[in-house]
Amino acid sequence: MNLMMAFGWAGVMICIGVYLRAKISVLRNMLVPASVIAGILGFGFVNFFLYAGISIGTDTQMYTAIVNHLFTISFISISLTESGLRKEKRHVIKGAVALGFIWCLLYALTPLIAASILAVLGKYVTINVIYGMLVPFAFCQGPGQAAAYGAIFEQYGWQNASAVAITFASIGFIVAFLIGIPAAKTGIKKGIARYCGRLDEAVLKGYLKKNEQIEYAVRETTCSNNIETLAFHFALIGVCYILAVGISKILGFLPGFMGTSMSSMMFMNGMYAACLVKWFMKKLNIDFLQETTLQSKITGWAADYLIVCAFMSVSAGVISEWLVPIIIVSAVTTIVTFFVCFYFGQRIGGENDFERTLGLYGTCTGTVPSGISLVRIVDPYFKTTTAIELGACNFVMLASTPVYFIILALASGSITLTKAMILLAVCVLIYLAMLKITKSWGIKPICGYR
């Protein structure tokens, strides 16, 4: 009942969010996703009733657990979805490599800055410097990763790490659109966005009227009198989830913090499991049973609910004492992220550098979907390859692996803070070098992005 009440209240908030997005002009013009509106409302709703001592049938701990599970499900679904670089491969690869290494740069740079800020504020606040190391998981990766790594931190004895991480992630989602949308509109006014077209009423209000709706075919891969296609796809996710649990148990035998950390990364193990299932289905020649469009819809469902539940998992009582340093760290991180994205974004070298910059900023403050949401403002029909590049850059993001191992080693007490800071600084230098080596860090065009 606790679980279903949590999903129920999240559903109520989403319905209200859809209504408010359609009716309030400020929200329409800012193109704020209904899931973000719902999340903010849900945060206030849950914390109001917690403060009043009135039971709503669930609590913030349940929402934290849901976020962890939904994030694993979304990674499984993404990995099960077909993808490919079908057109303009060289251009796409160049953009994906550049976006990936700029993301890695921020992934290593933001914890350095956050930890330094908390060290300076240490005379005035009680929050430990190590909580600043949660920033890259929140800003660069989103609420799912924030909750997952926060839970790992808590296993090492850092209390309320999940709540702090998810708070960082929630703020990141807000600034993604609060700053990203005005930046997009500025680009449109200056004529930098060549494919912006016109934001029609349907896009602004966020839903389609009956006469605007079109048939959107999803192939049936199973017979309904046997099993629904949707049910079969969720069954595949269930198989992957069980395999992920098995992979986690095996990785738990690794020595030291490696075993604890790797076994706790259910989202990564879910991705491995999904790749294994996908490979196995192809070997058996039954991969035709999977429908790509439907799988992407499942991913979208998981992402929307994940965002709402992430906001609703934050307990104001837990973070109230640390709210000021969290806001300060988030503000500085936002400024740094903005300048890094817009500095390097102008120097990648391509006709879609402005679209790349917006997508990168949205991704580095929220998730890839929030980055694509910003891209859609200036490229509504995806005439550029930016959306594909944002998806493909996930492969380059694997170069960030040393960063989270350094942070987890610090959280577990395996290395000192000084050593961790030095190693992160080395990673920053390596990513800067890779931007030069891959020719992703060029010269800013005289006319700006073009």
Disulfide bonds with the S-S distance in Angstrom:
none
